[in-house]
């Protein structure tokens, strides 16, 4: 994430414009990893909690 935020700094906008496909793929990869990790890790905590209520 640190690299993603660094690449989004204002000074890199020209570089981003010249390499749109690369930057888009990096952003999509970041979000896919984050979403997958969130669903598989954090949301599973709710399953365990819900089972204690049943």
Secondary structure, DSSP 8 states (H G I E B T S, - for coil): -HHHHHHTSGGGHHHHHHTHHHHHHHHHHHHHHHHHHIIIIIHHHHHHHHHHH-
